[in-house]
Structure formats: structure tokens, C-alpha cells
């Protein structure tokens, strides 16, 4: 299977009838969302590197960063498929985002009681 096959598909922009205001609106929105999504993992990375002590649950920050990074990549891909119908590549990226999303959600579930316990102890010692 040729994942880069563009001969049998039309670009997504055709669905918008190539109306500049509609294509432009989607490009601007997806670009702004992607830039915001890309800034979040960078912020997480800067936070983890600048902190002068070990970060509890560092893996959770990393998982969120990976998940959010993939979300940004998907928005960039939304722009690409407006002109280039790389729908198999888009689907693979969505599957990777789904895997990162599900893994983050599943790994976070057991962390909730631990965090509640820690924050309760912090609150109780502050009172």
C-alpha cells in the first residue's frame, strides 16, 4: 500500500470549493492551534529542566507533552491535506495521537488518588 498515494484522492480544499476566505479561516485556525500546542510541550520541558530538584511524577509531564505535541502535529496535517491529499499519513498520525492520548489517560487514572492524598497532606500541614 502506498501511504503517499495522492493520485486517487482529491485535496480537502476542493470540499471548500477553494474559497479563499474558507480555506484561509481553516489555515489560520489550525496554525494558531498548532503553535499553541507546540508551545505547551516546550514550556513543560523548560519547567522540568529549570526546576532545581527532582519532579515527582515527571513521567506524567512527559506523557502530557507527547500527547499535546501529537495534537499539534495533527493540526499541521489538517493544513497539509488542504492541498495534498495525504490521507493515509493523516490517518497514521491520528492513530499515533490516539495511542498517546489513551496511554496518558490510562496512566493518569491510578495517579489521581496519590495526588489527592499528597495535596490533602500539604493542605493539612499548611493549616
MODAMO-V736777 format. One record per pair of residues at least 24 apart in sequence whose C-alpha atoms are under 6 Angstrom apart, sorted by the first residue. I is the first residue (numbers start at 1). J is the second residue. D is the distance in whole Angstrom. If there is no record, write none. Layout:
BEGIN
I;J;D
I;J;D
END
This chain:
BEGIN
3;88;5
4;86;6
6;85;5
9;85;6
10;85;6
11;81;6
11;82;5
11;83;5
11;84;5
11;85;5
12;81;6
12;82;4
13;82;4
27;79;6
30;75;5
34;72;4
34;75;6
37;68;6
37;72;5
38;69;6
38;72;6
41;65;4
63;104;6
67;100;5
67;101;6
70;97;5
END
